[in-house]
């Protein structure tokens, strides 16, 4: 099986590429904005600005059976968000239709596409998408480009990913960095942590991608991937503090995310993932946070 993973250098893309490479007989090619060291290392492409004919030629040469799109942006200017999250998936679908129409496309969406639910009720794939900000709106545009294409395609709508190598653009990644900077007895300033979120380990997300890549026959166009439980963000902060041996104070009086404040509660209904992919999360929140801290500590050590 020939598999192309776009965004392979990112948080979810890295975990996904590693698990796909473990599949017997899989030939995995990474793709991303960072230039490859050699032509055999991977495909250099930015879907937000890529040239259509050149990318189509590259797809023909690779002849992938499966394409996984983990590329996207969580922040930046409106132009950057629209290019990465809306234009990128639409461009990819058009290129696949031209150059590899039989390939299965697996695209990673976001729970931000749902917006705020009507009360504390798990969000199902049949619920309306009502994003509250530009990030969610651009991710929804990308999802629609995929689900309305004629390709063999599925969108895995990912809730709040955590786990090893979470970047500082995410709450767990930023908290890990702040805990390390504060030391064991310092103070970490964050915003309000009362909002409830559905946290899912990045390795479980990657496992869902593997299931989608190897599933026979067509899949539902949209599948939620989450932990299946709503937990206060405060649980995440306290669990990470325990993993770090932090004895200091977590001050919630800082400036928080306006995007997060607008959605006080969110949880995934993962019944479709169970039925279509035979998938359920395996990692507990405590396991994910312990592994996140261990990986963060290793990456912070000076090279020897």
SVG drawing of the C-alpha trace seen along z (x, -y; Angstrom):
<svg xmlns="http://www.w3.org/2000/svg" viewBox="-30 -38 58 45">
<polyline fill="none" stroke="black" stroke-width="0.4" points="0.0,0.0 1.4,-3.4 0.4,-6.1 1.1,-9.9 0.9,-11.8 0.6,-15.5 1.6,-17.5 3.8,-14.6 6.1,-17.0 3.4,-18.2 2.0,-16.9 -0.8,-14.7 0.9,-14.1 4.1,-12.8 2.2,-10.3 0.1,-9.2 3.1,-8.7 4.9,-6.6 1.9,-4.3 1.3,-3.9 4.9,-3.0 4.4,0.0 1.7,1.5 3.0,4.6 3.8,3.7 3.1,0.0 5.3,-2.5 4.7,-5.9 5.8,-9.1 5.7,-12.3 4.7,-15.7 5.0,-19.1 6.2,-22.7 9.7,-21.9 12.0,-20.9 13.0,-17.3 16.7,-16.5 16.7,-14.3 14.0,-13.6 13.4,-10.2 12.7,-11.7 9.3,-13.1 7.2,-15.6 7.7,-19.3 4.4,-21.0 2.3,-23.8 -1.3,-23.1 -2.2,-26.8 0.0,-28.0 0.8,-24.9 0.9,-25.0 -1.8,-22.7 0.0,-21.1 3.2,-20.5 1.4,-18.9 -0.7,-16.7 2.5,-15.5 3.9,-14.6 0.8,-12.7 0.9,-10.7 4.5,-9.8 3.7,-8.6 0.5,-6.8 -0.8,-6.7 -3.5,-4.2 -4.2,-6.5 -3.6,-10.2 -3.9,-11.4 -4.2,-15.2 -2.9,-16.3 -1.9,-19.7 -3.6,-22.8 -3.2,-25.9 -4.6,-26.7 -3.6,-30.4 -2.3,-33.3 -3.9,-35.8 -7.2,-35.3 -5.4,-34.8 -3.2,-32.1 -6.1,-30.3 -8.2,-30.4 -5.3,-29.2 -4.2,-26.3 -7.7,-25.1 -10.0,-25.9 -8.1,-26.3 -5.7,-23.5 -8.2,-20.6 -10.2,-21.9 -7.0,-22.1 -6.0,-18.6 -9.4,-17.2 -9.1,-18.7 -5.5,-17.4 -6.6,-13.9 -9.5,-13.9 -7.1,-14.7 -4.1,-12.6 -5.1,-9.8 -8.9,-9.5 -9.0,-6.0 -7.0,-6.9 -8.8,-7.1 -8.5,-10.5 -8.5,-10.8 -8.7,-14.4 -8.4,-15.6 -11.1,-18.1 -11.7,-19.8 -14.4,-19.9 -14.3,-23.7 -16.5,-23.1 -19.4,-22.3 -19.3,-25.4 -21.2,-25.4 -23.7,-22.5 -27.2,-23.1 -26.5,-22.2 -24.2,-19.5 -25.0,-17.0 -22.4,-15.0 -22.0,-16.3 -22.9,-13.7 -22.0,-13.9 -25.6,-14.7 -25.6,-17.8 -25.4,-21.2 -22.0,-22.8 -22.0,-26.3 -18.4,-27.5 -18.0,-30.5 -14.8,-31.9 -12.6,-32.0 -10.6,-28.9 -13.7,-26.7 -15.2,-28.3 -12.1,-27.7 -11.9,-24.1 -15.5,-23.6 -14.9,-24.9 -12.2,-22.3 -14.4,-19.5 -17.2,-20.5 -14.7,-20.4 -13.8,-16.8 -17.3,-15.5 -18.8,-17.0 -16.1,-15.7 -16.6,-12.5 -13.6,-10.9 -13.5,-7.9 -13.0,-10.3 -13.6,-10.6 -13.2,-13.4 -12.1,-12.4 -13.3,-15.3 -10.8,-15.4 -11.6,-16.9 -8.9,-18.2 -5.7,-16.2 -3.1,-15.7 -0.1,-13.5 3.6,-13.4 5.1,-16.3 2.0,-18.5 3.1,-21.9 3.0,-25.2 0.1,-26.4 -2.1,-23.9 -3.1,-24.2 -1.3,-21.1 1.9,-22.0 1.9,-25.5 1.2,-24.3 4.1,-21.9 6.4,-24.7 5.2,-27.0 5.6,-24.4 9.2,-23.7 10.0,-27.5 8.3,-28.0 10.2,-25.3 8.8,-22.9 7.7,-25.7 6.8,-28.6 3.6,-30.1 2.0,-29.4 -0.4,-32.0 -3.3,-30.7 -6.8,-31.7 -10.0,-30.3 -9.9,-26.5 -13.5,-25.7 -14.5,-24.9 -15.1,-21.2 -13.4,-19.6 -13.1,-16.1 -9.4,-15.2 -8.1,-12.5 -4.5,-11.2 -2.7,-11.9 -1.7,-8.2 -5.4,-7.2 -6.1,-9.7 -3.3,-8.1 -4.8,-4.7 -8.1,-5.9 -6.3,-7.0 -4.8,-3.5 -8.2,-2.0 -9.6,-4.3 -6.8,-3.6 -7.2,0.2 -11.0,0.4 -12.6,2.2 -15.3,0.6 -16.7,-3.0 -16.7,-4.8 -19.1,-7.4 -18.1,-10.8 -17.7,-12.2 -16.5,-10.5 -15.9,-12.0 -12.6,-11.1 -12.6,-12.0 -12.2,-10.6 -15.9,-10.3 -15.9,-12.3 -16.0,-16.0 -13.4,-17.0 -12.7,-20.4 -9.5,-21.9 -8.5,-22.3 -8.2,-18.4 -5.7,-18.6 -3.7,-21.3 -3.7,-19.5 -2.8,-16.1 0.1,-17.7 1.3,-19.4 1.2,-16.0 3.2,-14.4 5.8,-17.2 6.1,-17.1 4.9,-20.7 4.2,-22.0 3.6,-25.6 0.5,-27.6 -1.6,-27.6 -3.1,-31.0 -6.3,-31.1 -6.4,-35.0 -4.5,-35.3 -5.9,-36.0 -7.5,-32.9 -8.6,-32.0 -11.6,-33.8 -12.3,-30.9 -12.4,-28.5 -14.5,-30.8 -17.2,-30.9 -17.7,-27.1 -18.1,-26.2 -18.8,-22.4 -18.0,-20.0 -17.9,-16.2 -17.8,-13.8 -20.4,-11.2 -18.0,-8.4 -20.6,-5.8 -19.9,-6.1 -16.2,-5.5 -16.9,-2.4 -19.3,-1.1 -17.4,-2.1 -13.8,-1.7 -14.1,0.6 -12.2,-2.1 -12.3,-3.5 -9.7,-5.5 -7.1,-3.4 -5.1,-6.1 -6.4,-7.6 -5.9,-11.3 -3.3,-10.6 -1.4,-8.4 -1.4,-11.0 -0.2,-13.7 2.5,-11.6 3.8,-10.8 3.5,-14.4 5.6,-15.5 8.2,-12.8 8.6,-13.7 8.7,-17.4 11.4,-16.8 13.5,-14.8 13.2,-17.4 14.3,-20.1 17.5,-18.3 20.7,-19.7 22.2,-17.5 25.2,-15.5"/>
</svg>
